[in-house]
Amino acid sequence: MATVVTTKKENIDNAKTSKRAPLFRKTNYILMGVGLVVLLIGYFCLKGGAVSDPNTFDGEIFNARRTVVSPILMFLGLVIEIVAIMWHPRAKKEETEA
């Protein structure tokens, strides 16, 4: 019996001509952008509070913005990023004419 041997060039040509849906769509990129913005807002809420004299105590580091709001925003940003990566929109059903 004869065996069929394919070359690498044929495999590359087949890969180029196959029509696959893109991995990420417009919705994914929009969600990634929103997640990035939420993460950046969380990081900006966390910054600040530097004291000029290191020997003095400043209670500003324990305010609600730094201890509550910022971690929540950063966690939400990470969740949005995970959803953006995992999101796969359903294919539109084409109506068949009877």
N, C-alpha and C positions, 0 to 999 in steps of 0.2 A: 504494500500500500504506500501511497505517496503521502508525505507530510507537507503541510503548508507552513512556510517560514515567512514571517512578516519582518520587515525591517523597521528600524526606529523612525525613519522618515514617514512611513505609512501611519504609524501610531500618532506622530505629531500632527500630520494632516487631519486625521480623524478627530483629534482633540480640538483643533482649531475650527473645524466645521460644525461640531456639535453645538446646538443651541441650548444653553443652560440658563436658568434664571440666575441673576446676580445674587451673591451671598447676602449682601445688605442692600436694602432699598431706601428710598427717600425717608420713609417713616423711621427707620433705624437711625439714620444720621441725624434727624431732628431730635429724637429722644437722646442720642448721645450728646448733642449740643446742650440740651436742657440739663442733663445730668452734670455736665462739666460746669455750667453756670452755677448750679446749686452747690456743687463742691467748692467752687471759688468763693462764693458768698460765705459759705461756712468757714473757710480758711481766713477770710478777711474779718469775720466776726471774732475769730480767735486771737488775732494779733493785737499788739498794743500793750500798754501798761508798764512801760519801762520806767524805772525810777532813776533819778539822777544820783542819789546817794545809796550805795548798796547796804549801808548799815541801818537804814530805816525800813520799817515794814509798811507796805501799802496794801490795804485790803481790797484794792481794785482788781486783783487777780482772781478773786472769788465771786465776782458779780455773776448774775444769772446769764448774761449774754455769753460769757466764756464757758460756764460750767454746764449750761443746759441747751441753749439755742444753737450754739455752734456744733456740738457733737450731733444733735438731731439733724441739722442741715447736712452735715457731712455723711451721716448714715443714709439719709434719703437720697443724696447724690449718688452714693454707691449702689443703692437699690435700683435707682433709675438707670444707671449704666448697665447693670446686670439684665434688667428688663429689655433695654435697647439691644443688647447683644443677642438675647434669646428670642426676641420678637420675630415671629414669622407670619406675615399676613396670609390669610386664606386666599386660595386661587379663586378668581371670579368664575362662577358657573355660567357657561354659555347656554342660552336657551336654544333648544332644537326645534326646528319648524316641523310641524306634523302634516 
